[in-house]
Amino acid sequence: MSNTPLMPMATAVWLVENTTLTFKQIANFCNMHEVEIQGIADGEVAKGIKAYNPIISGQLSREEIQLSSKDENRPLQIKNTDIEISNSEQKIKKYIPLSKRQDKPDSALWLIKNHNILKDSQIARLVSITKNTVTSIRNKSYWNYNNLNPKDPVALNLFSQKDLVEATEKAERRIKREKKEKEKQQKTNTI
């Protein structure tokens, strides 16, 4: 584990605002340059960065700050806490900026037009929207249907080409299976 605190710039902002530590001590602790710390103190650097309290996050103790405040030659010591990082395979929802959110219905329309064998649930899963939204786009009853422009979701980086190929292959297998079932039903009905 490195001896740099989490969010060093935000931590530096907090230390400048809330302690009497020297710029050198803060710079060494946050792995930054003294001039950057001076800039933070002057309000020229880190504008708009919210201060991050290293005490609450368990990286520093009040005693550590007090000891270093009394002796300007004493460097701050980060607390070595073992942070457990879980390696779960769960998909993490990523934030979609407002400007990109219209891309989802546009992508769903593109998939409906270009890969109409995909089920609504598959399209919903690929594009990360609800099945009801996909169904309403397919039925042309979507509230903003007239303003939709079909856009390739792979080009928009909503998912990979591999995901699309896997989904289409799955849909093709389903169609073959359903076709066999129908043929089987017709044979049993004619007998």
Sequence and secondary structure as in RCSB ss.txt:
>XXXX:A:sequence
MSNTPLMPMATAVWLVENTTLTFKQIANFCNMHEVEIQGIADGEVAKGIKAYNPIISGQLSREEIQLSSKDENRP
LQIKNTDIEISNSEQKIKKYIPLSKRQDKPDSALWLIKNHNILKDSQIARLVSITKNTVTSIRNKSYWNYNNLNP
KDPVALNLFSQKDLVEATEKAERRIKREKKEKEKQQKTNTI
>XXXX:A:secstr
  SS SSHHHHHHHHHHH    HHHHHHHHT  HHHHHHHHHTSSSTT     TTTTTS  HHHHHHHHH TTS 
                      HHHHTHHHHHHHHHHHH TTS HHHHHHHHTS HHHHHHHHTT  TTGGG   
  TTTTTSS HHHHHHHHHHHHHHHHHHHHHHHHHHHHHH 
